[in-house]
Amino acid sequence: MLKGRHVLLGVTGGIAAYKAADLVSRIKKQGADVRVVLTRHACEFVAPLTFETLSGNRAYMDSFERKFEIEHIALAKWADVFVIAPATANCLGKFANGIADDLLSTTFMAVTCPILMAPAMNANMYRSAAAQANLAILKRRGVRMVGPECGNLACGDQDIGRMSEPETILKAIDKVFYPVRDLEGKRVLVTAGPTVERIDPVRYLTNRSSGKMGYELACAARNRGAQVTLISGPTNLEIPKGMQVIRVESSAQLCEAVLANGPENHIVLQAAAPADYTPETVSNTKIKKDGGEMTLKLVPTRDIAKALGETKRPGQLFVIFAAETNDVLENARAKLVKKNADLVCANDVTQKGAGFACDTNILTLISREDARSLPLMSKKEAADEILNRVLELMGKPCATQM
């Protein structure tokens, strides 16, 4: 979910520094690039080599190494988010009062990206007037806090001051990038990609669907807090993390998977492009070219969208797509009624930027209430617009995804 993001992690001198190593590992597994800045005292708890091994990058410690690049400025420009875990009472005081006397504190002064801190200290230190005043200053300046939590402290007390677990911090990082969580508690099923209808072991019938729109829908729903199931036909796209993925090949397999998983979901987004016809018979061996004509008899596949519409349960919202070349609105409205859908996303695939295998789309969202035209936009943006409309139709307020 954090693929391609730049996460800068500051580690200060507290016993909870050992948890920061686990946090680096978890962030890396999410696909982000991680760089670690350690204070001198943090190195007393965890060796810099540990962070270098886990992150795949050098660890930063000394502000006064002789380099052409000014490190605190370079790191500040590089970071998409600055996480400080653990954040000790000492560093809270320095950050709140503008003291910049080492690499971590000077970097803090220079960053313009979101900042997330995970405080960790003795309970009495945390409750002190100084610590509370410093926390209040930082919060007013927009610094996000995660924790501290109650638990066993290094001093032996059972009290507040324990640093949040790496998994909790990771979720807080996720919310920095995806603050809109208006689909939490919802289960969403998304279908994507083409189907493959085999003729013989080396030949098949398919279509030009890339699966990009469906994959963007699945990722957008996941980012907004939904529990997502993605049923995907054959594509060249990287399988997204943070969701259940079911791979299928033929239209029959897609239909079986959709009908098996559809009823348990609150929202079903049928973005796949299943074949309308499939060969009546499939040869077990390669059909040889003999120089003459070959007749291929095709039979209709099951209408998956219609089957979903017929089995739609009360309260479930069903979205379909209509890729058309002519009479777009008329054909889409007819499809809305015929398939018993709640929303149809129609596009004219002859328009530049709205066809197959591209990263943009031009859609008209047609419900039984109205039709709303969207301008040319990325499929990522279009996915959020579709989800916004879905939530409106479900009677919930929607929020624009950041």
C-alpha positions as CSV (number, residue, x, y, z in Angstrom):
1,M,0.0,0.0,0.0
2,L,3.0,2.3,0.5
3,K,4.6,1.3,-2.8
4,G,6.9,4.1,-4.2
5,R,6.6,6.2,-1.1
6,H,9.6,7.7,0.7
7,V,9.5,7.1,4.4
8,L,12.1,8.9,6.6
9,L,12.3,7.3,10.0
10,G,14.0,9.1,13.0
11,V,15.1,6.9,15.9
12,T,16.0,8.5,19.2
13,G,17.7,7.1,22.3
14,G,15.0,5.1,24.1
15,I,14.7,1.4,24.9
16,A,11.8,1.2,22.4
17,A,14.4,1.8,19.6
18,Y,14.5,-1.9,19.1
19,K,10.9,-1.8,17.8
20,A,12.0,0.6,15.1
21,A,13.9,-2.2,13.4
22,D,10.6,-4.1,13.1
23,L,8.9,-1.0,11.8
24,V,11.5,-0.6,9.1
25,S,11.0,-4.2,8.0
26,R,7.2,-3.7,7.9
27,I,7.4,-0.5,5.9
28,K,9.8,-2.1,3.4
29,K,7.3,-5.0,2.9
30,Q,4.7,-2.5,2.0
31,G,6.9,-1.4,-1.0
32,A,8.2,1.9,0.4
33,D,11.8,3.2,0.3
34,V,13.0,3.8,3.9
35,R,15.9,5.9,5.2
36,V,16.8,6.0,8.8
37,V,18.3,8.9,10.9
38,L,19.6,7.9,14.3
39,T,20.6,10.1,17.2
40,R,23.9,9.4,18.9
41,H,22.1,7.8,21.9
42,A,19.9,5.7,19.6
43,C,23.1,4.0,18.4
44,E,23.6,2.8,22.0
45,F,20.4,0.7,21.8
46,V,20.4,-0.5,18.1
47,A,23.5,-0.7,15.8
48,P,23.2,1.4,12.6
49,L,24.1,-1.7,10.7
50,T,20.8,-3.3,11.7
51,F,18.8,-0.5,10.0
52,E,21.1,-0.5,7.0
53,T,20.5,-4.2,6.5
54,L,16.7,-3.9,6.9
55,S,16.3,-0.8,4.8
56,G,18.8,-1.4,2.1
57,N,20.1,2.2,2.6
58,R,22.8,3.7,4.7
59,A,21.9,4.9,8.1
60,Y,22.4,8.7,8.8
61,M,24.0,9.9,12.0
62,D,26.6,12.6,11.8
63,S,25.7,16.1,10.6
64,F,29.3,17.0,10.1
65,E,30.5,14.4,7.6
66,R,32.3,16.2,4.8
67,K,30.0,15.7,1.8
68,F,29.0,17.9,-1.1
69,E,25.3,17.3,-0.2
70,I,23.8,19.0,2.8
71,E,22.2,15.9,4.3
72,H,19.4,17.4,6.5
73,I,18.1,19.4,3.5
74,A,18.5,16.5,1.1
75,L,16.6,14.1,3.4
76,A,13.9,16.7,4.0
77,K,13.3,17.1,0.3
78,W,13.3,13.4,-0.3
79,A,10.8,12.4,2.4
80,D,7.0,11.9,1.7
81,V,6.5,11.4,5.5
82,F,8.8,11.8,8.5
83,V,8.2,9.3,11.3
84,I,9.9,9.6,14.6
85,A,9.7,6.4,16.6
86,P,10.5,6.3,19.5
87,A,10.1,10.0,20.2
88,T,11.6,10.6,23.6
89,A,10.9,13.4,26.0
90,N,14.2,15.0,25.1
91,C,13.4,15.1,21.4
92,L,9.9,16.4,22.0
93,G,11.4,19.3,23.9
94,K,13.9,20.0,21.1
95,F,11.4,19.8,18.3
96,A,8.8,22.0,20.1
97,N,11.3,24.7,20.9
98,G,13.3,24.8,17.7
99,I,16.5,23.4,18.9
100,A,18.5,22.0,16.0
101,D,21.8,20.6,17.2
102,D,22.1,17.2,15.4
103,L,21.1,15.7,12.1
104,L,17.6,14.5,13.3
105,S,16.6,17.9,14.8
106,T,17.9,19.9,11.9
107,T,16.1,17.6,9.5
108,F,12.9,18.1,11.6
109,M,13.3,21.9,11.1
110,A,13.7,21.5,7.4
111,V,10.9,19.0,6.4
112,T,7.7,20.2,4.8
113,C,6.1,16.7,4.5
114,P,3.7,15.3,7.1
115,I,5.3,14.4,10.5
116,L,4.2,11.4,12.6
117,M,5.6,10.8,16.1
118,A,5.3,7.8,18.4
119,P,6.2,9.1,21.9
120,A,7.8,6.7,24.4
121,M,8.9,7.5,27.9
122,N,8.3,6.9,31.6
123,A,4.7,7.6,32.7
124,N,5.7,10.4,35.1
125,M,7.8,12.0,32.3
126,Y,4.9,11.8,29.9
127,R,2.5,13.4,32.4
128,S,4.9,16.2,33.3
129,A,3.8,19.7,32.5
130,A,6.8,20.2,30.2
131,A,6.1,17.1,28.1
132,Q,2.4,17.9,27.9
133,A,3.2,21.5,26.8
134,N,5.6,20.3,24.2
135,L,3.1,17.8,22.8
136,A,0.4,20.5,22.7
137,I,2.8,22.8,20.7
138,L,3.7,20.1,18.2
139,K,0.0,19.1,17.7
140,R,-0.9,22.7,17.1
141,R,1.7,22.8,14.4
142,G,0.2,19.8,12.7
143,V,2.4,17.0,13.9
144,R,0.4,13.8,14.2
145,M,0.8,11.5,17.2
146,V,0.3,7.8,17.6
147,G,0.3,6.6,21.2
148,P,1.7,6.3,23.7
149,E,0.0,3.2,25.1
150,C,-0.4,1.6,28.5
151,G,1.7,-1.4,29.2
152,N,4.9,-2.7,30.8
153,L,7.5,0.0,30.9
154,A,11.3,-0.4,31.1
155,C,11.3,0.9,34.7
156,G,9.0,-2.0,35.7
157,D,5.8,0.1,36.0
158,Q,2.5,-0.9,34.3
159,D,1.4,2.5,33.1
160,I,1.2,4.9,30.1
161,G,4.3,5.7,28.1
162,R,4.9,2.5,26.1
163,M,5.5,3.2,22.4
164,S,2.8,1.9,20.1
165,E,3.5,-1.4,18.3
166,P,5.0,-1.2,14.8
167,E,1.8,-2.5,13.3
168,T,-0.2,0.4,14.9
169,I,2.4,2.9,13.7
170,L,2.2,1.4,10.2
171,K,-1.5,1.9,10.1
172,A,-1.0,5.5,11.2
173,I,1.5,6.0,8.3
174,D,-1.1,4.6,6.0
175,K,-3.7,7.1,7.2
176,V,-1.3,10.0,6.5
177,F,-1.5,9.1,2.8
178,Y,-5.1,7.8,2.8
179,P,-7.0,9.9,5.3
180,V,-10.4,9.3,3.9
181,R,-11.7,6.1,5.5
182,D,-15.4,6.3,4.5
183,L,-15.6,2.6,3.5
184,E,-14.4,1.2,6.8
185,G,-16.6,-1.8,7.8
186,K,-17.7,-2.3,4.2
187,R,-16.9,-5.4,2.1
188,V,-16.3,-4.6,-1.6
189,L,-16.0,-7.1,-4.5
190,V,-14.2,-5.9,-7.6
191,T,-13.8,-7.8,-10.9
192,A,-11.1,-6.7,-13.4
193,G,-9.5,-7.6,-16.6
194,P,-10.4,-9.7,-19.6
195,T,-11.2,-13.4,-19.8
196,V,-9.5,-16.0,-22.0
197,E,-11.6,-18.5,-23.9
198,R,-9.4,-21.4,-25.1
199,I,-9.6,-22.8,-28.6
200,D,-6.7,-25.3,-28.3
201,P,-3.6,-25.5,-26.0
202,V,-2.0,-22.5,-27.8
203,R,-4.8,-20.3,-29.1
204,Y,-7.6,-18.4,-27.4
205,L,-10.1,-15.6,-27.7
206,T,-9.9,-12.5,-25.6
207,N,-10.4,-8.8,-25.6
208,R,-8.3,-5.6,-25.2
209,S,-9.2,-5.0,-21.5
210,S,-6.0,-4.2,-19.5
211,G,-7.7,-4.5,-16.1
212,K,-6.3,-1.0,-15.0
213,M,-9.7,0.5,-14.2
214,G,-10.7,-2.5,-12.0
215,Y,-7.4,-2.6,-10.2
216,E,-7.6,1.2,-9.5
217,L,-11.1,0.6,-8.1
218,A,-9.9,-2.2,-5.8
219,C,-6.9,-0.1,-4.6
220,A,-9.1,3.0,-4.0
221,A,-11.7,0.9,-2.0
222,R,-8.8,-0.6,0.1
223,N,-7.3,2.8,0.7
224,R,-10.6,4.1,2.0
225,G,-10.9,1.3,4.5
226,A,-12.9,-1.4,2.8
227,Q,-12.2,-5.1,3.0
228,V,-11.6,-5.9,-0.7
229,T,-11.9,-9.0,-2.8
230,L,-10.4,-8.6,-6.3
231,I,-11.4,-11.2,-8.9
232,S,-8.9,-10.8,-11.8
233,G,-8.7,-12.2,-15.3
234,P,-5.3,-12.5,-16.9
235,T,-3.4,-9.2,-16.8
236,N,0.1,-7.9,-16.8
237,L,-0.6,-5.7,-13.7
238,E,1.1,-6.2,-10.4
239,I,-1.2,-7.8,-7.8
240,P,-2.1,-5.2,-5.2
241,K,-1.4,-5.8,-1.6
242,G,-3.9,-5.6,1.3
243,M,-6.8,-7.5,-0.3
244,Q,-7.9,-11.0,-1.2
245,V,-7.1,-11.7,-4.9
246,I,-8.7,-14.5,-6.8
247,R,-7.2,-15.3,-10.3
248,V,-9.5,-16.7,-13.0
249,E,-9.1,-17.3,-16.7
250,S,-12.3,-18.0,-18.5
251,S,-15.7,-16.3,-18.4
252,A,-17.1,-19.5,-16.7
253,Q,-14.5,-19.3,-14.0
254,L,-15.2,-15.6,-13.5
255,C,-18.9,-16.2,-13.2
256,E,-18.4,-19.0,-10.7
257,A,-16.1,-16.9,-8.5
258,V,-18.4,-13.8,-8.7
259,L,-21.5,-15.7,-7.7
260,A,-19.7,-17.5,-4.9
261,N,-18.3,-14.3,-3.4
262,G,-20.8,-11.7,-4.4
263,P,-23.6,-12.2,-1.8
264,E,-21.3,-11.4,1.2
265,N,-20.3,-8.0,-0.1
266,H,-21.9,-4.6,0.5
267,I,-20.7,-3.3,-2.9
268,V,-20.0,-5.2,-6.1
269,L,-18.1,-3.4,-8.9
270,Q,-18.2,-5.4,-12.1
271,A,-15.3,-3.8,-14.1
272,A,-14.1,-7.0,-15.8
273,A,-14.7,-7.5,-19.5
274,P,-15.8,-11.2,-19.8
275,A,-16.2,-12.7,-23.2
276,D,-19.7,-12.8,-24.6
277,Y,-18.9,-16.0,-26.6
278,T,-16.7,-19.1,-26.1
279,P,-15.8,-22.0,-28.5
280,E,-18.4,-24.8,-28.3
281,T,-15.6,-27.3,-28.2
282,V,-11.9,-27.0,-27.2
283,S,-9.3,-29.1,-28.9
284,N,-6.9,-31.1,-26.6
285,T,-4.2,-30.7,-29.2
286,K,-3.0,-27.9,-31.4
287,I,-5.2,-27.4,-34.5
288,K,-2.9,-27.7,-37.5
289,K,-3.1,-25.4,-40.4
290,D,-4.1,-27.4,-43.5
291,G,-4.5,-24.6,-46.0
292,G,-8.3,-24.7,-46.0
293,E,-10.9,-22.7,-44.2
294,M,-11.7,-23.4,-40.5
295,T,-15.1,-22.8,-38.9
296,L,-15.1,-22.0,-35.3
297,K,-18.5,-22.4,-33.6
298,L,-19.1,-20.1,-30.7
299,V,-21.8,-20.3,-28.1
300,P,-22.9,-17.6,-25.6
301,T,-21.3,-17.4,-22.2
302,R,-23.5,-16.7,-19.2
303,D,-24.3,-13.1,-18.6
304,I,-22.4,-12.4,-15.4
305,A,-23.8,-8.9,-14.8
306,K,-27.4,-10.1,-15.3
307,A,-26.8,-13.0,-12.9
308,L,-25.4,-10.6,-10.3
309,G,-28.4,-8.3,-10.8
310,E,-30.8,-11.2,-10.3
311,T,-29.1,-12.3,-7.1
312,K,-28.6,-8.9,-5.7
313,R,-29.7,-8.8,-2.1
314,P,-31.5,-5.9,-0.4
315,G,-29.1,-3.1,0.6
316,Q,-26.4,-4.3,-1.8
317,L,-25.1,-1.8,-4.4
318,F,-24.2,-3.1,-7.8
319,V,-22.0,-1.2,-10.3
320,I,-21.4,-2.2,-13.9
321,F,-19.4,-0.7,-16.8
322,A,-20.5,-0.1,-20.4
323,A,-17.8,0.3,-23.0
324,E,-19.6,1.6,-26.1
325,T,-18.7,2.8,-29.6
326,N,-22.1,4.4,-30.5
327,D,-25.3,5.6,-28.8
328,V,-23.4,5.5,-25.5
329,L,-26.0,6.9,-23.1
330,E,-28.9,5.1,-24.6
331,N,-27.1,1.7,-24.6
332,A,-25.8,2.3,-21.0
333,R,-29.3,3.2,-19.7
334,A,-30.7,0.1,-21.3
335,K,-28.0,-2.0,-19.7
336,L,-28.7,-0.4,-16.2
337,V,-32.3,-1.6,-16.4
338,K,-31.6,-5.0,-18.0
339,K,-28.9,-6.0,-15.5
340,N,-30.7,-4.6,-12.4
341,A,-27.7,-2.4,-11.6
342,D,-27.6,0.7,-9.4
343,L,-24.9,2.5,-11.4
344,V,-23.4,2.1,-14.8
345,C,-20.1,3.7,-15.8
346,A,-20.3,4.4,-19.5
347,N,-17.5,5.4,-21.8
348,D,-17.1,5.9,-25.5
349,V,-14.0,3.8,-26.2
350,T,-13.5,5.6,-29.6
351,Q,-12.6,8.9,-27.7
352,K,-8.9,9.6,-27.2
353,G,-8.0,8.9,-23.6
354,A,-11.0,6.7,-22.9
355,G,-10.0,3.5,-24.7
356,F,-8.3,0.4,-23.7
357,A,-4.8,0.0,-22.2
358,C,-4.4,3.6,-21.2
359,D,-4.1,5.3,-17.8
360,T,-7.0,7.7,-18.3
361,N,-10.7,7.5,-18.8
362,I,-13.8,9.6,-19.7
363,L,-16.9,8.4,-17.9
364,T,-20.5,9.2,-17.5
365,L,-22.0,7.8,-14.3
366,I,-25.6,6.9,-14.9
367,S,-28.0,6.0,-12.1
368,R,-31.8,5.8,-12.1
369,E,-31.7,9.3,-10.8
370,D,-29.4,11.1,-13.2
371,A,-26.3,11.1,-15.4
372,R,-23.1,12.8,-14.4
373,S,-20.3,13.3,-16.9
374,L,-16.7,13.3,-15.8
375,P,-13.9,15.0,-17.7
376,L,-10.8,13.3,-18.9
377,M,-8.9,12.1,-15.8
378,S,-6.6,9.4,-14.6
379,K,-8.2,6.0,-13.8
380,K,-7.0,6.5,-10.2
381,E,-9.0,9.7,-10.0
382,A,-12.0,8.1,-11.8
383,A,-12.0,5.3,-9.2
384,D,-12.5,7.7,-6.4
385,E,-15.2,9.6,-8.2
386,I,-17.1,6.3,-8.8
387,L,-16.7,5.4,-5.1
388,N,-18.0,8.9,-4.1
389,R,-21.1,8.3,-6.2
390,V,-21.5,4.8,-4.7
391,L,-21.5,6.3,-1.2
392,E,-24.1,8.9,-2.3
393,L,-26.4,6.2,-3.6
394,M,-26.0,4.3,-0.4
395,G,-27.1,7.4,1.5
396,K,-23.7,8.1,3.1
397,P,-21.7,11.3,2.8
398,C,-18.6,11.0,0.7
399,A,-15.3,12.7,1.0
400,T,-12.9,13.6,-1.8
401,Q,-9.9,11.3,-1.6
402,M,-6.6,13.0,-1.0
